Amino acid sequence: MTDLEAKLERFETLAAECELISKLTSDGAKRELYLRLGLHYRELAGDIRTMVATKDAA
């Protein structure tokens, strides 16, 4: 596993955890915070996925 693949896996895990926490919390502000964090981690994972695909294609 390359460093980028490890980071991709980590960001996907963090995104899933944030999404789960947002579903479980009853505090509206915390729900919004964790939803936004989850989206951010999903975006980072998507960027890294693109870099891995570009690197593999080269």
LUMVO-276286 format. One record per residue (C-alpha): residue in one letter; x, y, z; chain. Coordinates in pm, whole numbers. Example, Ala and Ser with C-alpha at 12.3 -4.5 7.8 and 13.67 -1.06 7.14 Angstrom:
BEGIN
r=A, X=1230, Y=-450, Z=780, c=A
r=S, X=1367, Y=-106, Z=714, c=A
// end
This chain:
BEGIN
r=M, X=0, Y=0, Z=0, c=A
r=T, X=137, Y=335, Z=-100, c=A
r=D, X=134, Y=644, Z=117, c=A
r=L, X=-143, Y=796, Z=-95, c=A
r=E, X=-356, Y=484, Z=-66, c=A
r=A, X=-309, Y=487, Z=312, c=A
r=K, X=-418, Y=852, Z=326, c=A
r=L, X=-717, Y=772, Z=104, c=A
r=E, X=-825, Y=495, Z=337, c=A
r=R, X=-779, Y=719, Z=641, c=A
r=F, X=-987, Y=1004, Z=492, c=A
r=E, X=-1264, Y=763, Z=393, c=A
r=T, X=-1267, Y=622, Z=746, c=A
r=L, X=-1278, Y=970, Z=900, c=A
r=A, X=-1562, Y=1072, Z=668, c=A
r=A, X=-1765, Y=765, Z=765, c=A
r=E, X=-1704, Y=827, Z=1135, c=A
r=C, X=-1808, Y=1192, Z=1107, c=A
r=E, X=-2123, Y=1096, Z=919, c=A
r=L, X=-2211, Y=839, Z=1185, c=A
r=I, X=-2154, Y=1086, Z=1467, c=A
r=S, X=-2371, Y=1344, Z=1291, c=A
r=K, X=-2655, Y=1091, Z=1276, c=A
r=L, X=-2621, Y=997, Z=1642, c=A
r=T, X=-2597, Y=1340, Z=1801, c=A
r=S, X=-2905, Y=1528, Z=1913, c=A
r=D, X=-2725, Y=1865, Z=1920, c=A
r=G, X=-2802, Y=2053, Z=1599, c=A
r=A, X=-2476, Y=2249, Z=1598, c=A
r=K, X=-2268, Y=1935, Z=1644, c=A
r=R, X=-2470, Y=1757, Z=1377, c=A
r=E, X=-2392, Y=2034, Z=1129, c=A
r=L, X=-2025, Y=2039, Z=1230, c=A
r=Y, X=-1981, Y=1666, Z=1178, c=A
r=L, X=-2173, Y=1671, Z=851, c=A
r=R, X=-1942, Y=1944, Z=721, c=A
r=L, X=-1634, Y=1758, Z=844, c=A
r=G, X=-1755, Y=1441, Z=674, c=A
r=L, X=-1807, Y=1626, Z=347, c=A
r=H, X=-1462, Y=1779, Z=372, c=A
r=Y, X=-1301, Y=1440, Z=429, c=A
r=R, X=-1499, Y=1298, Z=132, c=A
r=E, X=-1363, Y=1581, Z=-85, c=A
r=L, X=-1008, Y=1512, Z=29, c=A
r=A, X=-1055, Y=1141, Z=-39, c=A
r=G, X=-1183, Y=1224, Z=-388, c=A
r=D, X=-880, Y=1441, Z=-457, c=A
r=I, X=-644, Y=1168, Z=-344, c=A
r=R, X=-836, Y=906, Z=-545, c=A
r=T, X=-780, Y=1126, Z=-853, c=A
r=M, X=-408, Y=1154, Z=-774, c=A
r=V, X=-378, Y=776, Z=-733, c=A
r=A, X=-558, Y=718, Z=-1064, c=A
r=T, X=-335, Y=971, Z=-1241, c=A
r=K, X=-25, Y=814, Z=-1090, c=A
r=D, X=-137, Y=464, Z=-1194, c=A
r=A, X=-213, Y=581, Z=-1548, c=A
r=A, X=134, Y=733, Z=-1588, c=A
// end
